[in-house]
Amino acid sequence: MPKPFASRWKSRTRNDLIIEVWEALDCESVGAHELRQIQRALLEQFGDGALASPAAIARVVADEGAVLRHREVFACDLEWREQILAAQSFSESLDFSGLAAAFASLVKIEARRLELGGNSDDKARADLRAVVSAAREDSSLRARSRIIAEGEREQAREVSQWLSLWLQSPELFSDWLELRRRSPEFRRKFPDAGSD
């Protein structure tokens, strides 16, 4: 069974693509494997905004005549929803408002990256990058804000730099951050931050 690639799909709407991929899979019944393939094609073709739950995809293909392996559909949908909730919970646990909080949050991010390292779940890794990218953007905005104190803006610039470097080279980031926090320049700029 060939792996779906974004360039091979002709559909312009989410539901049309769901049906197109299901037909290309040429399967008698639909379960977890097929639902994940369809989700992957949706993500590749239209991005995160078009991603549909396994249950929603199952409804579309069932309306077209697919036989559902209901137990697999329910389990796949439950797993997907749990992953969404875990990602939201993870994102909400992060704080980049100051250097100490940002460092603690980056430790969590690094642990999550390592946890995902051997996993083939591209969506989870993309979600982690999106969290870091959003935090970098927020820190960058705070660094330019004229309504917060200069010391806070300086910390926000530093955190924005950390997050930018994580996005560029996450594998090297931990070593770089350790060296950065021990550097004379960092200690001069942020004498109260310490370097553990």
C-alpha positions as CSV (number, residue, x, y, z in Angstrom):
1,M,0.0,0.0,0.0
2,P,1.7,3.3,-1.1
3,K,2.2,6.1,1.4
4,P,0.1,9.1,0.7
5,F,2.0,12.2,-0.5
6,A,0.6,15.7,-0.7
7,S,1.5,16.1,-4.3
8,R,-0.5,13.2,-5.5
9,W,-3.9,14.4,-4.2
10,K,-6.2,16.4,-6.4
11,S,-9.0,17.3,-3.8
12,R,-9.5,20.9,-2.8
13,T,-11.7,20.3,0.3
14,R,-11.2,18.3,3.4
15,N,-14.1,15.9,2.9
16,D,-13.2,15.3,-0.8
17,L,-9.6,14.5,0.3
18,I,-10.8,12.1,3.0
19,I,-12.8,10.2,0.3
20,E,-10.0,10.4,-2.2
21,V,-7.4,8.9,0.2
22,W,-9.9,6.3,1.4
23,E,-10.5,5.2,-2.2
24,A,-6.7,5.2,-2.9
25,L,-6.2,2.9,0.1
26,D,-8.5,0.4,-1.6
27,C,-9.5,-1.2,1.7
28,E,-12.7,-3.2,2.5
29,S,-12.9,-1.8,6.0
30,V,-11.6,1.2,7.9
31,G,-9.8,1.1,11.2
32,A,-7.0,2.9,13.0
33,H,-4.4,2.4,10.4
34,E,-6.5,3.8,7.6
35,L,-7.7,6.7,9.8
36,R,-4.1,7.7,10.6
37,Q,-3.2,7.5,6.9
38,I,-6.1,9.9,6.0
39,Q,-5.1,12.2,8.9
40,R,-1.5,12.3,7.6
41,A,-2.8,13.2,4.1
42,L,-5.0,16.0,5.5
43,L,-2.0,17.4,7.4
44,E,0.3,17.2,4.4
45,Q,-2.2,18.7,2.0
46,F,-3.9,21.4,4.1
47,G,-2.0,21.8,7.3
48,D,-3.1,21.7,11.0
49,G,-6.2,23.7,10.4
50,A,-7.8,20.9,8.3
51,L,-7.0,18.0,10.6
52,A,-10.1,16.1,11.5
53,S,-10.7,13.7,14.4
54,P,-10.7,9.9,13.6
55,A,-14.4,9.8,14.4
56,A,-15.2,12.7,12.0
57,I,-13.2,10.9,9.2
58,A,-14.9,7.7,10.0
59,R,-18.3,9.4,9.6
60,V,-17.3,10.8,6.2
61,V,-16.1,7.4,4.8
62,A,-19.0,5.5,6.3
63,D,-21.4,7.9,4.5
64,E,-19.6,6.8,1.3
65,G,-20.1,3.1,2.1
66,A,-17.0,2.2,4.1
67,V,-17.4,-0.6,6.6
68,L,-16.0,0.6,9.9
69,R,-14.0,-1.5,12.4
70,H,-15.8,0.3,15.2
71,R,-13.6,-0.9,18.1
72,E,-10.5,0.4,16.3
73,V,-12.3,3.7,15.3
74,F,-13.3,4.4,18.9
75,A,-9.8,3.5,20.3
76,C,-8.1,5.6,17.7
77,D,-10.3,8.6,18.3
78,L,-9.8,8.3,22.1
79,E,-6.0,8.1,21.7
80,W,-6.1,11.1,19.4
81,R,-8.2,13.2,21.8
82,E,-5.9,12.2,24.7
83,Q,-2.9,13.4,22.7
84,I,-4.6,16.7,22.0
85,L,-5.4,17.2,25.7
86,A,-1.9,16.3,26.7
87,A,-0.4,18.7,24.2
88,Q,-2.7,21.5,25.5
89,S,-1.8,20.7,29.1
90,F,1.9,20.6,28.3
91,S,1.7,24.0,26.6
92,E,-0.1,25.5,29.5
93,S,2.5,24.3,31.9
94,L,5.2,26.4,30.3
95,D,6.2,29.9,31.4
96,F,8.6,32.2,29.6
97,S,7.9,35.4,31.7
98,G,11.5,35.5,33.1
99,L,14.8,33.7,32.9
100,A,14.3,31.2,35.7
101,A,10.8,30.3,34.5
102,A,12.0,30.1,30.9
103,F,14.9,27.8,31.9
104,A,12.5,25.5,33.8
105,S,10.2,25.4,30.8
106,L,13.1,24.7,28.4
107,V,14.1,21.8,30.6
108,K,10.5,20.4,30.1
109,I,10.7,21.1,26.4
110,E,14.0,19.3,26.1
111,A,12.6,16.3,28.0
112,R,9.6,16.2,25.7
113,R,11.9,16.4,22.6
114,L,14.0,13.5,23.8
115,E,10.8,11.6,24.6
116,L,9.7,12.1,21.0
117,G,13.1,11.5,19.6
118,G,12.7,7.9,18.5
119,N,9.0,8.2,17.9
120,S,7.9,8.5,14.3
121,D,5.0,10.9,15.2
122,D,5.8,13.9,13.0
123,K,2.6,15.6,14.3
124,A,3.8,15.6,17.9
125,R,7.2,17.0,16.9
126,A,5.6,19.6,14.8
127,D,3.3,20.5,17.7
128,L,6.3,20.9,20.0
129,R,8.0,23.2,17.5
130,A,4.8,25.2,17.2
131,V,4.7,25.7,21.0
132,V,8.3,26.9,21.0
133,S,7.8,29.1,18.0
134,A,4.7,30.7,19.6
135,A,6.7,31.3,22.8
136,R,9.5,32.8,20.8
137,E,7.1,35.2,19.1
138,D,5.6,36.2,22.4
139,S,9.0,36.8,24.0
140,S,10.0,38.8,20.9
141,L,6.9,41.0,21.3
142,R,7.6,41.5,25.0
143,A,11.2,42.5,24.2
144,R,9.9,45.3,22.0
145,S,7.1,46.5,24.3
146,R,7.5,49.9,25.7
147,I,5.0,49.4,28.5
148,I,7.2,46.9,30.5
149,A,10.4,47.7,32.4
150,E,13.8,47.6,30.6
151,G,15.0,44.7,32.8
152,E,12.0,42.6,31.7
153,R,12.5,43.5,28.1
154,E,16.2,42.5,28.4
155,Q,15.1,39.1,29.8
156,A,12.5,38.7,27.1
157,R,15.2,39.4,24.4
158,E,17.4,36.7,26.0
159,V,14.6,34.2,26.2
160,S,13.6,35.0,22.6
161,Q,17.3,34.2,21.6
162,W,17.2,31.0,23.5
163,L,14.0,29.9,21.8
164,S,15.3,30.9,18.4
165,L,18.4,28.8,18.9
166,W,16.3,25.9,20.1
167,L,14.3,26.1,16.8
168,Q,17.4,26.2,14.7
169,S,19.3,23.4,16.4
170,P,17.4,21.5,19.2
171,E,20.0,18.8,19.4
172,L,22.7,21.2,20.4
173,F,20.6,23.5,22.4
174,S,21.1,22.1,25.9
175,D,24.9,22.3,25.6
176,W,24.7,25.8,24.2
177,L,22.3,27.0,26.9
178,E,24.7,25.7,29.6
179,L,27.6,27.6,28.1
180,R,25.5,30.7,27.6
181,R,24.4,30.8,31.2
182,R,28.0,30.4,32.4
183,S,29.3,33.1,30.1
184,P,30.7,36.3,31.6
185,E,28.4,38.4,29.4
186,F,25.3,36.5,30.7
187,R,26.5,36.8,34.3
188,R,27.1,40.5,33.8
189,K,23.7,41.2,32.2
190,F,21.8,39.0,34.6
191,P,23.7,38.8,37.9
192,D,20.6,37.5,39.8
193,A,19.9,34.7,37.3
194,G,22.6,32.4,38.5
195,S,23.7,29.4,36.4
196,D,22.9,26.5,38.7
